[in-house]
Amino acid sequence: MIGVLALVGAILLVVGCGGGDDGSERAVGWGVDRQLGPKSLRLGATVEVCWAPVQLERPIIEYDDDRVYIELRHTPEKGEGEYSSCPLTGPLTLRKTITLERNLDELVIFDSSTDPPERRWPTERPLPPERRWPPE
């Protein structure tokens, strides 16, 4: 009987407590840093880091007609969860360049790390001339 209870407890622990990492807790909000071409953008995201530098993983991009949903995730820090306090926490801005399947002027782009997703492109305020494509 004790063996059965232990087995059931172990199964519940794995299933109920996140036996797998889907990465959603590492999703970060982002903004458009610069348009690099007719289909390319550089995205920027600021994350709080503790001991080890992190980087942005390959973005998750989903298309729905003229809408594009992009989720950025950062890599876990080495030793994440090993420290109960972090005296060196600070912001770090990360950038990721993406190229989409269609021209940006045909698309509406959303940040899917937020709930509900927030529109990021076209921007409500125009980008300054030095950050637009083609450069003026």
Phi, psi and omega per residue, in radians:
M1 nan -0.757 3.136
I2 -1.123 -0.639 3.109
G3 -1.107 -0.710 3.122
V4 -1.138 -0.771 3.112
L5 -1.080 -0.690 3.124
A6 -1.140 -0.714 3.123
L7 -1.131 -0.793 3.114
V8 -1.083 -0.735 3.113
G9 -1.082 -0.708 3.131
A10 -1.154 -0.706 3.122
I11 -1.123 -0.776 3.127
L12 -1.106 -0.645 3.124
L13 -1.097 -0.794 -3.121
V14 -1.200 -0.789 -3.096
V15 -1.302 -0.790 -3.030
G16 -1.416 -0.401 -3.049
C17 -1.933 0.454 3.032
G18 1.321 1.089 3.082
G19 -1.075 -0.453 3.104
G20 -2.088 2.669 3.139
D21 -1.740 1.913 3.107
D22 -1.482 -0.102 3.057
G23 1.438 -0.088 -3.047
S24 -1.104 -0.484 3.120
E25 -1.273 -0.195 3.101
R26 -1.770 0.099 3.104
A27 -1.196 2.453 -3.123
V28 -2.237 2.483 3.030
G29 -1.179 2.614 -3.091
W30 -2.455 2.916 3.065
G31 -2.409 2.866 3.102
V32 -1.407 2.118 3.115
D33 -1.525 -0.763 -3.080
R34 -2.875 2.510 2.989
Q35 -1.517 2.233 -3.072
L36 -1.817 -0.283 -3.120
G37 -3.052 -3.077 -3.097
P38 -1.128 -0.398 -3.138
K39 -2.138 0.058 -2.989
S40 -2.104 2.470 3.069
L41 -2.327 2.638 2.925
R42 -1.856 2.153 -3.134
L43 -1.751 2.599 3.093
G44 -2.202 2.462 3.116
A45 -2.457 2.424 3.098
T46 -1.904 2.242 3.140
V47 -2.197 2.681 3.027
E48 -1.533 2.223 3.125
V49 -2.093 2.726 -3.113
C50 -1.909 -1.534 -3.019
W51 -1.698 -0.685 -2.984
A52 -2.048 2.535 3.095
P53 -1.167 2.648 3.094
V54 -2.122 2.913 3.061
Q55 -2.438 2.878 3.116
L56 -1.432 2.392 3.071
E57 -1.414 3.072 3.058
R58 -1.034 2.278 -3.094
P59 -1.192 2.643 3.043
I60 -1.673 2.018 -3.061
I61 -2.074 2.159 3.109
E62 -2.168 2.368 -3.124
Y63 -1.849 2.433 3.037
D64 -2.456 1.558 -3.070
D65 1.055 -2.042 -3.125
D66 -1.640 0.136 3.111
R67 -1.819 2.447 3.112
V68 -2.195 2.294 3.127
Y69 -1.970 2.148 -3.084
I70 -2.117 2.283 3.032
E71 -2.088 2.228 3.045
L72 -1.813 2.440 3.061
R73 -2.277 2.566 3.070
H74 -1.756 2.715 3.083
T75 -1.210 2.629 3.071
P76 -1.197 2.605 3.070
E77 -1.250 2.544 3.039
K78 -1.123 2.297 -3.129
G79 1.382 0.218 -3.122
E80 -1.006 2.302 3.131
G81 1.560 -0.098 -3.128
E82 -1.478 -0.322 -3.044
Y83 -1.975 2.376 3.139
S84 -1.473 -0.420 3.076
S85 -2.366 2.809 -3.072
C86 -2.439 1.686 -3.101
P87 -1.273 -0.222 -3.055
L88 -1.888 0.358 -3.113
T89 -1.094 2.414 3.094
G90 -2.867 2.849 -3.135
P91 -1.366 2.561 3.079
L92 -2.399 2.210 3.111
T93 -1.634 2.188 3.138
L94 -1.959 2.581 3.134
R95 -2.230 2.555 3.130
K96 -2.439 2.271 3.075
T97 -1.633 2.298 3.101
I98 -2.178 2.610 3.023
T99 -2.163 2.202 -3.079
L100 -1.695 2.927 -3.087
E101 -1.295 -0.442 -3.102
R102 -2.197 2.908 3.107
N103 -1.117 2.530 -3.111
L104 -1.082 -0.545 -3.116
D105 -1.244 -0.111 3.087
E106 -1.754 -0.056 -2.954
L107 -2.115 2.700 2.918
V108 -2.070 2.171 -3.014
I109 -1.950 2.354 -3.101
F110 -2.120 2.569 3.018
D111 -1.535 1.895 -3.084
S112 -1.531 0.119 3.048
S113 -1.392 -0.184 3.120
T114 -1.787 2.763 3.125
D115 -2.236 1.887 0.024
P116 -1.319 2.847 3.115
P117 -1.003 2.475 -3.126
E118 -1.854 2.429 3.131
R119 -1.229 2.311 3.118
R120 -2.077 -0.358 -3.124
W121 -2.580 2.393 -0.093
P122 -1.140 2.621 -3.114
T123 -1.261 2.631 3.120
E124 -1.192 -0.629 3.050
R125 -1.826 2.333 3.135
P126 -1.090 2.554 3.066
L127 -1.184 2.567 3.066
P128 -1.054 2.710 -3.063
P129 -0.926 -0.645 -3.109
E130 -1.245 -0.207 -3.135
R131 -1.911 0.135 -3.142
R132 -1.759 2.855 3.043
W133 -2.077 2.374 -0.180
P134 -1.242 2.682 3.130
P135 -1.026 2.470 -3.133
E136 -1.711 nan nan
